[in-house]
Protein backbone atom coordinates (compact mmCIF):
# COMPACT_ATOMS: atom_id res chain seq x y z
CA UNK A 1 0.00 0.00 0.00
CA UNK A 2 1.02 3.61 -0.36
CA UNK A 3 2.51 5.22 2.72
CA UNK A 4 4.08 8.39 1.28
CA UNK A 5 3.73 10.98 -1.46
CA UNK A 6 6.72 13.17 -2.34
CA UNK A 7 7.03 16.21 -4.56
CA UNK A 8 9.49 18.11 -6.65
CA UNK A 9 9.54 21.79 -5.61
CA UNK A 10 10.00 24.23 -8.51
CA UNK A 11 7.18 24.14 -11.06
CA UNK A 12 5.39 21.54 -8.91
CA UNK A 13 4.68 23.29 -5.59
CA UNK A 14 6.04 26.78 -6.27
CA UNK A 15 6.92 28.82 -9.36
CA UNK A 16 8.40 32.13 -10.48
CA UNK A 17 6.85 34.20 -13.24
CA UNK A 18 9.33 35.90 -15.60
CA UNK A 19 8.57 39.19 -13.85
CA UNK A 20 9.36 37.77 -10.41
CA UNK A 21 12.56 36.16 -11.69
CA UNK A 22 13.68 39.47 -13.18
CA UNK A 23 12.97 41.29 -9.91
CA UNK A 24 14.90 38.71 -7.91
CA UNK A 25 17.87 38.89 -10.26
CA UNK A 26 17.95 42.70 -10.21
CA UNK A 27 17.80 42.80 -6.41
CA UNK A 28 20.54 40.15 -6.17
CA UNK A 29 22.81 42.09 -8.50
CA UNK A 30 22.06 45.44 -6.85
CA UNK A 31 23.06 44.06 -3.47
CA UNK A 32 26.24 42.40 -4.70
CA UNK A 33 27.18 45.60 -6.53
CA UNK A 34 26.49 47.56 -3.36
CA UNK A 35 28.98 45.39 -1.50
CA UNK A 36 31.77 45.18 -4.08
CA UNK A 37 31.48 48.29 -6.24
CA UNK A 38 31.31 50.67 -3.27
CA UNK A 39 34.65 49.25 -2.10
CA UNK A 40 36.16 49.67 -5.56
CA UNK A 41 36.59 45.91 -5.97
CA UNK A 42 34.64 45.59 -9.23
CA UNK A 43 32.45 47.61 -11.56
CA UNK A 44 28.72 46.83 -11.93
CA UNK A 45 29.34 45.66 -15.50
CA UNK A 46 32.00 43.17 -14.43
CA UNK A 47 29.84 41.94 -11.56
CA UNK A 48 26.89 41.25 -13.86
CA UNK A 49 29.14 39.41 -16.31
CA UNK A 50 30.69 37.32 -13.53
CA UNK A 51 27.23 36.59 -12.13
CA UNK A 52 26.07 35.14 -15.46
CA UNK A 53 29.34 33.29 -16.00
CA UNK A 54 28.99 31.68 -12.56
CA UNK A 55 25.82 29.91 -13.67
CA UNK A 56 27.50 28.52 -16.79
CA UNK A 57 30.61 27.53 -14.84
CA UNK A 58 28.56 25.65 -12.24
CA UNK A 59 26.65 23.91 -15.03
CA UNK A 60 29.92 22.88 -16.66
CA UNK A 61 31.67 21.74 -13.48
CA UNK A 62 28.84 20.28 -11.43
CA UNK A 63 25.21 20.35 -12.55
CA UNK A 64 25.81 18.72 -15.95
CA UNK A 65 26.97 15.58 -14.11
CA UNK A 66 24.18 15.74 -11.48
CA UNK A 67 26.50 16.96 -8.76
CA UNK A 68 25.74 19.97 -6.60
CA UNK A 69 27.69 22.27 -4.33
CA UNK A 70 27.12 24.50 -1.29
CA UNK A 71 26.07 28.05 -2.08
CA UNK A 72 29.44 29.23 -0.73
CA UNK A 73 31.22 27.54 -3.63
CA UNK A 74 29.08 29.51 -6.11
CA UNK A 75 30.19 32.70 -4.37
CA UNK A 76 33.82 31.63 -4.65
CA UNK A 77 33.38 31.02 -8.38
CA UNK A 78 31.77 34.45 -8.78
CA UNK A 79 34.65 36.15 -6.95
CA UNK A 80 37.23 34.20 -8.93
CA UNK A 81 35.52 35.46 -12.09
CA UNK A 82 36.19 38.98 -10.80
CA UNK A 83 39.86 38.04 -10.24
CA UNK A 84 39.36 38.28 -6.49
CA UNK A 85 40.71 35.65 -4.11
CA UNK A 86 37.78 34.68 -1.85
CA UNK A 87 40.18 33.33 0.77
CA UNK A 88 42.06 36.62 1.08
CA UNK A 89 38.91 38.72 1.52
CA UNK A 90 37.48 39.29 5.02
CA UNK A 91 35.19 36.43 5.97
CA UNK A 92 32.40 38.83 6.94
CA UNK A 93 32.54 40.39 3.45
CA UNK A 94 32.15 36.99 1.77
CA UNK A 95 29.30 36.19 4.21
CA UNK A 96 27.58 39.42 3.17
CA UNK A 97 27.87 38.54 -0.52
CA UNK A 98 26.51 35.04 0.11
CA UNK A 99 23.54 36.48 1.99
CA UNK A 100 22.80 38.88 -0.88
CA UNK A 101 23.10 36.04 -3.40
CA UNK A 102 21.10 33.38 -1.56
CA UNK A 103 18.25 35.16 0.19
CA UNK A 104 16.56 37.60 -2.19
CA UNK A 105 13.69 35.16 -2.81
CA UNK A 106 12.69 35.66 0.82
CA UNK A 107 11.81 39.26 -0.04
CA UNK A 108 10.35 38.61 -3.51
CA UNK A 109 8.50 35.38 -2.89
CA UNK A 110 7.64 32.81 -5.52
CA UNK A 111 4.01 31.90 -6.16
CA UNK A 112 2.39 28.75 -4.80
CA UNK A 113 1.04 26.45 -7.53
CA UNK A 114 -2.77 26.49 -7.44
CA UNK A 115 -4.14 23.67 -5.32
CA UNK A 116 -0.84 22.76 -3.65
CA UNK A 117 -1.78 23.46 0.00
CA UNK A 118 -5.19 21.84 -0.32
CA UNK A 119 -3.82 18.72 -1.98
CA UNK A 120 -1.02 18.27 0.53
CA UNK A 121 -3.49 18.67 3.40
CA UNK A 122 -5.74 16.06 1.79
CA UNK A 123 -2.81 13.64 1.55
CA UNK A 124 -1.93 14.20 5.20
CA UNK A 125 -5.56 13.58 6.17
CA UNK A 126 -5.12 10.09 4.64
CA UNK A 127 -2.17 9.46 7.02
CA UNK A 128 0.33 9.63 4.18
CA UNK A 129 3.84 10.88 4.84
CA UNK A 130 4.84 13.91 2.75
CA UNK A 131 8.30 14.40 1.25
CA UNK A 132 10.11 16.82 -1.04
CA UNK A 133 13.25 16.77 -3.18
CA UNK A 134 14.55 19.93 -4.85
CA UNK A 135 17.45 20.62 -7.17
CA UNK A 136 18.38 24.05 -5.91
CA UNK A 137 20.37 26.30 -8.28
CA UNK A 138 21.02 29.78 -6.85
CA UNK A 139 18.59 29.51 -3.92
CA UNK A 140 19.90 27.03 -1.34
CA UNK A 141 17.93 24.67 0.85
CA UNK A 142 18.33 26.85 3.93
CA UNK A 143 16.48 29.66 2.14
CA UNK A 144 13.91 27.38 0.52
CA UNK A 145 12.87 26.02 3.93
CA UNK A 146 12.14 29.58 5.07
CA UNK A 147 10.26 30.33 1.85
CA UNK A 148 8.10 27.22 2.31
CA UNK A 149 7.32 28.33 5.85
CA UNK A 150 6.35 31.80 4.63
CA UNK A 151 4.00 30.50 1.94
CA UNK A 152 2.34 28.03 4.32
CA UNK A 153 3.75 24.76 3.00
CA UNK A 154 6.69 24.08 5.31
CA UNK A 155 4.70 22.67 8.23
CA UNK A 156 2.89 20.24 5.89
CA UNK A 157 6.07 18.49 4.69
CA UNK A 158 7.68 15.79 6.83
CA UNK A 159 11.04 15.43 5.05
CA UNK A 160 12.85 17.85 2.72
CA UNK A 161 16.00 16.98 0.75
CA UNK A 162 17.91 19.70 -1.15
CA UNK A 163 20.61 18.97 -3.71
CA UNK A 164 23.07 21.61 -2.49
CA UNK A 165 23.06 19.93 0.94
CA UNK A 166 22.99 16.35 -0.32
CA UNK A 167 25.73 16.80 -2.94
CA UNK A 168 23.91 15.17 -5.87
CA UNK A 169 20.87 16.19 -7.93
CA UNK A 170 17.87 14.31 -9.23
CA UNK A 171 17.73 11.88 -10.97
CA UNK A 172 20.63 10.33 -9.04
CA UNK A 173 19.39 7.42 -6.88
CA UNK A 174 21.22 8.64 -3.78
CA UNK A 175 19.00 11.70 -3.36
CA UNK A 176 15.86 9.54 -3.62
CA UNK A 177 17.40 7.16 -1.10
CA UNK A 178 17.95 9.99 1.38
CA UNK A 179 14.29 10.92 1.05
CA UNK A 180 13.12 7.32 1.42
CA UNK A 181 15.24 6.80 4.50
CA UNK A 182 13.98 10.02 6.06
CA UNK A 183 10.35 9.11 5.43
CA UNK A 184 10.88 5.60 6.81
CA UNK A 185 9.07 3.89 3.93
CA UNK A 186 9.90 1.48 1.11
CA UNK A 187 10.32 2.69 -2.45
CA UNK A 188 7.27 0.72 -3.60
CA UNK A 189 5.19 2.48 -0.92
CA UNK A 190 5.97 5.92 -2.37
CA UNK A 191 4.63 8.09 -5.19
CA UNK A 192 6.78 10.94 -6.52
CA UNK A 193 5.17 13.90 -8.29
CA UNK A 194 7.14 16.29 -10.51
CA UNK A 195 7.07 18.38 -13.65
CA UNK A 196 10.20 16.93 -15.27
CA UNK A 197 9.63 13.62 -17.02
CA UNK A 198 13.32 12.67 -16.80
CA UNK A 199 14.66 13.82 -13.43
CA UNK A 200 11.38 13.39 -11.52
CA UNK A 201 9.45 10.54 -13.11
CA UNK A 202 12.36 8.48 -14.44
CA UNK A 203 14.47 9.20 -11.35
CA UNK A 204 11.70 7.95 -9.07
CA UNK A 205 10.70 4.96 -11.18
CA UNK A 206 14.18 3.54 -11.50
CA UNK A 207 14.36 3.43 -7.70
CA UNK A 208 11.05 1.56 -7.48
CA UNK A 209 8.75 4.50 -6.70
CA UNK A 210 5.76 5.31 -8.83
CA UNK A 211 6.15 8.52 -10.81
CA UNK A 212 3.38 11.01 -11.55
CA UNK A 213 4.06 13.62 -14.21
CA UNK A 214 2.68 17.10 -13.44
CA UNK A 215 2.24 18.46 -16.96
CA UNK A 216 0.89 21.96 -16.33
CA UNK A 217 -0.28 24.10 -19.24
CA UNK A 218 1.52 27.19 -17.92
CA UNK A 219 4.96 26.95 -16.38
CA UNK A 220 7.30 29.49 -14.82
CA UNK A 221 11.00 30.14 -15.27
CA UNK A 222 12.42 27.25 -13.21
CA UNK A 223 12.17 24.71 -16.02
CA UNK A 224 15.24 22.51 -16.41
CA UNK A 225 16.78 22.35 -19.89
CA UNK A 226 15.76 19.34 -21.97
CA UNK A 227 18.13 16.37 -21.91
CA UNK A 228 18.61 13.99 -24.83
CA UNK A 229 18.31 10.88 -22.66
CA UNK A 230 17.11 8.48 -25.37
CA UNK A 231 14.62 6.86 -22.99
CA UNK A 232 10.96 6.06 -23.38
CA UNK A 233 9.52 7.19 -20.05
CA UNK A 234 5.94 6.26 -19.25
CA UNK A 235 4.63 7.85 -16.05
CA UNK A 236 2.29 5.90 -13.79
CA UNK A 237 -0.13 8.81 -14.19
CA UNK A 238 -0.21 12.34 -15.59
CA UNK A 239 -2.03 15.33 -14.13
CA UNK A 240 -2.39 18.81 -15.57
CA UNK A 241 -3.56 20.34 -12.26
CA UNK A 242 -2.52 19.35 -8.75
CA UNK A 243 -6.20 19.07 -7.80
CA UNK A 244 -6.33 15.93 -9.97
CA UNK A 245 -3.78 14.19 -7.73
CA UNK A 246 -6.14 12.85 -5.02
CA UNK A 247 -8.04 10.80 -7.63
CA UNK A 248 -4.73 9.42 -8.91
CA UNK A 249 -3.61 8.46 -5.40
CA UNK A 250 -6.90 6.70 -4.75
CA UNK A 251 -6.51 4.79 -8.01
CA UNK A 252 -2.92 3.78 -7.20
CA UNK A 253 -3.75 2.77 -3.63
CA UNK A 254 -4.53 -0.97 -3.64
ZIPE-V692163 format. One record per residue. N is the residue number from 1. RES is the residue in three letters. D_CENTER is the distance of its C-alpha to the mean C-alpha in whole Angstrom. Layout:
n=N res=RES d_center=D_CENTER
n=N res=RES d_center=D_CENTER
This chain:
n=1 res=UNK d_center=28
n=2 res=UNK d_center=25
n=3 res=UNK d_center=24
n=4 res=UNK d_center=20
n=5 res=UNK d_center=17
n=6 res=UNK d_center=13
n=7 res=UNK d_center=11
n=8 res=UNK d_center=7
n=9 res=UNK d_center=6
n=10 res=UNK d_center=5
n=11 res=UNK d_center=9
n=12 res=UNK d_center=10
n=13 res=UNK d_center=10
n=14 res=UNK d_center=9
n=15 res=UNK d_center=10
n=16 res=UNK d_center=12
n=17 res=UNK d_center=15
n=18 res=UNK d_center=17
n=19 res=UNK d_center=19
n=20 res=UNK d_center=16
n=21 res=UNK d_center=14
n=22 res=UNK d_center=18
n=23 res=UNK d_center=19
n=24 res=UNK d_center=16
n=25 res=UNK d_center=16
n=26 res=UNK d_center=20
n=27 res=UNK d_center=20
n=28 res=UNK d_center=18
n=29 res=UNK d_center=21
n=30 res=UNK d_center=23
n=31 res=UNK d_center=23
n=32 res=UNK d_center=22
n=33 res=UNK d_center=26
n=34 res=UNK d_center=27
n=35 res=UNK d_center=27
n=36 res=UNK d_center=28
n=37 res=UNK d_center=30
n=38 res=UNK d_center=32
n=39 res=UNK d_center=33
n=40 res=UNK d_center=34
n=41 res=UNK d_center=31
n=42 res=UNK d_center=30
n=43 res=UNK d_center=31
n=44 res=UNK d_center=28
n=45 res=UNK d_center=28
n=46 res=UNK d_center=28
n=47 res=UNK d_center=25
n=48 res=UNK d_center=23
n=49 res=UNK d_center=24
n=50 res=UNK d_center=22
n=51 res=UNK d_center=19
n=52 res=UNK d_center=19
n=53 res=UNK d_center=20
n=54 res=UNK d_center=18
n=55 res=UNK d_center=15
n=56 res=UNK d_center=17
n=57 res=UNK d_center=19
n=58 res=UNK d_center=15
n=59 res=UNK d_center=15
n=60 res=UNK d_center=18
n=61 res=UNK d_center=18
n=62 res=UNK d_center=15
n=63 res=UNK d_center=13
n=64 res=UNK d_center=15
n=65 res=UNK d_center=16
n=66 res=UNK d_center=13
n=67 res=UNK d_center=13
n=68 res=UNK d_center=11
n=69 res=UNK d_center=13
n=70 res=UNK d_center=13
n=71 res=UNK d_center=13
n=72 res=UNK d_center=17
n=73 res=UNK d_center=17
n=74 res=UNK d_center=16
n=75 res=UNK d_center=18
n=76 res=UNK d_center=21
n=77 res=UNK d_center=20
n=78 res=UNK d_center=20
n=79 res=UNK d_center=24
n=80 res=UNK d_center=25
n=81 res=UNK d_center=25
n=82 res=UNK d_center=27
n=83 res=UNK d_center=29
n=84 res=UNK d_center=29
n=85 res=UNK d_center=29
n=86 res=UNK d_center=26
n=87 res=UNK d_center=28
n=88 res=UNK d_center=31
n=89 res=UNK d_center=30
n=90 res=UNK d_center=30
n=91 res=UNK d_center=27
n=92 res=UNK d_center=27
n=93 res=UNK d_center=26
n=94 res=UNK d_center=24
n=95 res=UNK d_center=22
n=96 res=UNK d_center=23
n=97 res=UNK d_center=21
n=98 res=UNK d_center=18
n=99 res=UNK d_center=18
n=100 res=UNK d_center=18
n=101 res=UNK d_center=16
n=102 res=UNK d_center=13
n=103 res=UNK d_center=14
n=104 res=UNK d_center=15
n=105 res=UNK d_center=12
n=106 res=UNK d_center=14
n=107 res=UNK d_center=17
n=108 res=UNK d_center=16
n=109 res=UNK d_center=14
n=110 res=UNK d_center=12
n=111 res=UNK d_center=14
n=112 res=UNK d_center=14
n=113 res=UNK d_center=14
n=114 res=UNK d_center=18
n=115 res=UNK d_center=19
n=116 res=UNK d_center=16
n=117 res=UNK d_center=18
n=118 res=UNK d_center=21
n=119 res=UNK d_center=20
n=120 res=UNK d_center=18
n=121 res=UNK d_center=21
n=122 res=UNK d_center=23
n=123 res=UNK d_center=22
n=124 res=UNK d_center=22
n=125 res=UNK d_center=26
n=126 res=UNK d_center=26
n=127 res=UNK d_center=26
n=128 res=UNK d_center=22
n=129 res=UNK d_center=20
n=130 res=UNK d_center=16
n=131 res=UNK d_center=13
n=132 res=UNK d_center=9
n=133 res=UNK d_center=7
n=134 res=UNK d_center=4
n=135 res=UNK d_center=4
n=136 res=UNK d_center=4
n=137 res=UNK d_center=7
n=138 res=UNK d_center=9
n=139 res=UNK d_center=8
n=140 res=UNK d_center=8
n=141 res=UNK d_center=8
n=142 res=UNK d_center=11
n=143 res=UNK d_center=11
n=144 res=UNK d_center=8
n=145 res=UNK d_center=11
n=146 res=UNK d_center=13
n=147 res=UNK d_center=12
n=148 res=UNK d_center=12
n=149 res=UNK d_center=15
n=150 res=UNK d_center=16
n=151 res=UNK d_center=15
n=152 res=UNK d_center=17
n=153 res=UNK d_center=14
n=154 res=UNK d_center=14
n=155 res=UNK d_center=18
n=156 res=UNK d_center=17
n=157 res=UNK d_center=15
n=158 res=UNK d_center=17
n=159 res=UNK d_center=14
n=160 res=UNK d_center=11
n=161 res=UNK d_center=9
n=162 res=UNK d_center=7
n=163 res=UNK d_center=8
n=164 res=UNK d_center=9
n=165 res=UNK d_center=11
n=166 res=UNK d_center=12
n=167 res=UNK d_center=13
n=168 res=UNK d_center=12
n=169 res=UNK d_center=9
n=170 res=UNK d_center=10
n=171 res=UNK d_center=13
n=172 res=UNK d_center=14
n=173 res=UNK d_center=16
n=174 res=UNK d_center=16
n=175 res=UNK d_center=13
n=176 res=UNK d_center=14
n=177 res=UNK d_center=17
n=178 res=UNK d_center=16
n=179 res=UNK d_center=14
n=180 res=UNK d_center=18
n=181 res=UNK d_center=20
n=182 res=UNK d_center=18
n=183 res=UNK d_center=19
n=184 res=UNK d_center=22
n=185 res=UNK d_center=23
n=186 res=UNK d_center=23
n=187 res=UNK d_center=21
n=188 res=UNK d_center=24
n=189 res=UNK d_center=23
n=190 res=UNK d_center=20
n=191 res=UNK d_center=18
n=192 res=UNK d_center=15
n=193 res=UNK d_center=14
n=194 res=UNK d_center=11
n=195 res=UNK d_center=12
n=196 res=UNK d_center=12
n=197 res=UNK d_center=15
n=198 res=UNK d_center=15
n=199 res=UNK d_center=12
n=200 res=UNK d_center=12
n=201 res=UNK d_center=15
n=202 res=UNK d_center=17
n=203 res=UNK d_center=15
n=204 res=UNK d_center=16
n=205 res=UNK d_center=19
n=206 res=UNK d_center=20
n=207 res=UNK d_center=20
n=208 res=UNK d_center=22
n=209 res=UNK d_center=20
n=210 res=UNK d_center=20
n=211 res=UNK d_center=18
n=212 res=UNK d_center=18
n=213 res=UNK d_center=17
n=214 res=UNK d_center=15
n=215 res=UNK d_center=17
n=216 res=UNK d_center=17
n=217 res=UNK d_center=20
n=218 res=UNK d_center=18
n=219 res=UNK d_center=15
n=220 res=UNK d_center=13
n=221 res=UNK d_center=12
n=222 res=UNK d_center=8
n=223 res=UNK d_center=10
n=224 res=UNK d_center=10
n=225 res=UNK d_center=14
n=226 res=UNK d_center=16
n=227 res=UNK d_center=17
n=228 res=UNK d_center=21
n=229 res=UNK d_center=21
n=230 res=UNK d_center=24
n=231 res=UNK d_center=23
n=232 res=UNK d_center=25
n=233 res=UNK d_center=22
n=234 res=UNK d_center=23
n=235 res=UNK d_center=21
n=236 res=UNK d_center=23
n=237 res=UNK d_center=22
n=238 res=UNK d_center=21
n=239 res=UNK d_center=20
n=240 res=UNK d_center=20
n=241 res=UNK d_center=20
n=242 res=UNK d_center=18
n=243 res=UNK d_center=21
n=244 res=UNK d_center=23
n=245 res=UNK d_center=21
n=246 res=UNK d_center=23
n=247 res=UNK d_center=26
n=248 res=UNK d_center=24
n=249 res=UNK d_center=24
n=250 res=UNK d_center=27
n=251 res=UNK d_center=28
n=252 res=UNK d_center=26
n=253 res=UNK d_center=28
n=254 res=UNK d_center=31
